[in-house]
Amino acid sequence: MSEQAKYIICTDALADWRDAIYSGVAPTLYPVGTGALERIEIGPGRVVLIGGLPGGGKTALTTQLIIDALRAEPKLRALVANVEMTPSVLLDRQLARLSGVPLDLIARRQLDNSHADQIDRGIGTLEAIAERLVFVESPYTLENIVSAADEFNANLLVLDYLQRIKPPGAHADKRGGVDALMDYLRQFADAGRALLCVSALSRSKDSRGRSSYDGNSLNLASFRESSELEYGCDTAYVLVPDSKDDELVVLRCLKHRHGEPIDIPLRFEKRLQRFVSTGSAPTESEQAATQAKLDRLWASTPAATDDDGGADA
């Protein structure tokens, strides 16, 4: 006997949707930063994906977003599953960001009395949110992560990074495993949890045909191992470094189901492991105006049409 079909009649969906439209109640979003970082929409029911180059600051950014969300939202409880860094290393980095004392001094335990006030303030900030943050320990399986999230009652889950987390069951290859993992994560989001996921990126061909992590060629297909990642997430970003300034990066928005994809310009202060906004991100209307100008310029160039008035091949 076949499994019972599951569906919802449009009239029922329409009624619920119409009520939500007129309710005036905005979806729940956790504040994760100031300035342009306010544009990052993390909340229940959403899967946000962040990719970046090795050593490009993916973990620093995601941890900063989570710590600041916990500071801003007293009822938020977060779980971090980081397969590469211990809680001590992650806390070292956040202490550098919050205190303004360089990470090198903190990591090497080379502090003196001149740092006391800054360190005390940083530790105090972390202590204030410590009871609402949990770190998953090995094994880094989805079963262990979900069990920890249920026991801790975490409503925000951070998975860093997806390609190293094992889903249930046997899978033919790593790609199949990542596909299955994203399918499970989508179900968690649909059940009301917020997910912030970190992904490794694949190398692509640069303008000379060489295999590289060329920022100009990064796109949705750059997320390693799985096309399901870009389909399953609600929002997808990649951290793209500036070719001339080592600290300037753009958090490029490749996909956003709930609005216009808008890039976020940032400065990554590596000695403090801190991302700061380099200015206000363009509004949707500003981006639309810019696109309209580009369209007009394109239409006015000889390359836009052929001699007969038809479109170029």
Buried (B, 14 or more C-beta within 10 A) or exposed (E): EEEEEEEEEEEEEEEEEEEEEEEEEEEBBBBBBEBBBBBBBBBBBBBBBBBBBEEBBBBBBBBBBBBBBBBBBEEBBBBBBBBEBEBEEBBBBBBBBBBBBBBEBBBEEEBEEEBEEBBEEBBEBBEEBEEBBBBBEEEBBBEBBBEBBEEBEBBBBBBBBBBBBBBEEEBEEEBBBBBBBBEBBBEBBEEEBBBBBBBBBBBBEBEEEEEBBBBEBBBBEBBBBBBBBBEBBBBBBBBBBBEEEEBBBBBBBBBBEEEEBBBBBBBBBBEBBBBBBBEEBBEEEEBEEEEEEEEEEEEEEEEEEEEEEEEEE
